[in-house]
Amino acid sequence: MSLVTFVAVIGAALLHASWNTLLKSGHDKVLSMAGIVVGHIPFGIAALFFVPFPSTQSLPYLGASIVLHAGYQFFLLKSYQIGDLTQVYPLARGSAPILVTVFSVVVLGVKLESLQLLAVLVITTGIISLALARRDDGQFNFKANKFALITGLFIASYSMVDGLGARVSENSWGFYSCLTIGNGIVVICYLVLTKPVTLVDLASKGRKVFVIGGGASFLAYGIVTWAFTQAPIALVMALRETSIIFALLMGVFFLKERLSFIKVCSTFLTLFGAMLLRFTKN
């Protein structure tokens, strides 16, 4: 993987952990999620003034991705309502790279070197091992784990669709901008039918998450979508999920979540996997 792609994806990982921390820290998580997703729309519209629209060949991928992103956001929200950031985030994000890797190798026939596969496995193991961490009462939060794993399945699915769609779209940023606009419209329609007061609250209570969360989230996954066109999707996915390191630090220092020995060991294992990935061939 090239140094430029590596650094760009690490930057995206930091941004991704930041908006997840903002979502988890909000008292009204529906409002926070709505602010982040709807906040994509102005950024997506602005980007389309500078990049071309995606090709017609990518439209089926675009439609499928909008549906998958909506499912991901729903289950991520449910996960954060019942589980800690340092539990939900790693399990959801860590399960996705291994699913994408298996699909890439078995179904798409992507050829990955042994060291690349080892790096993905190490990163995934480091992240998923955080699910072994217990709650403050000493018990496992099985319900949160279940929702986090379902979230991971959606992450793996939309990542494959987005990676393939970005490659045939002829412009990854055009594809992604249309995706965010479509996804934002779906969320607005959902809120109009179920929670119209949330849209009203966005203008007052949700301004911070709308601008900061929406902007960070838009830029984070926009970079990743671009990276999908520069390196194998499975490798980009694995590296992006090193965002768990940033999420862990933010969860401990900003949300005052408990730091355990398992979390520390898992973080170092994830870092080791990222270093392995940096020195593999593209």
Secondary structure, DSSP 8 states (H G I E B T S, - for coil): --HHHHHHHHHHHHHHHHHHHHHHH-SSHHHHHHHHHHTHHHHHHHHTTTS----GGGHHHHHHHHHHHHHHHHHHHHHHHHS-HHHHHHHHHHHHHHHHHHHHHHTS-----HHHHHHHHHHHHHHHGGGG---TTS---HHHHHHHHHHHHHHHHHHHHHHHHHHHHS-HHHHHHHHHHHHHHHHHHHHHHH-HHHHHHHTTTTHHIIIIIHHHHHHHHHHHHHHHTTS-HHHHHHHHTTHHHHHHHHHHHTS-----HHHHHHHHHHHHHHHHHHTS--
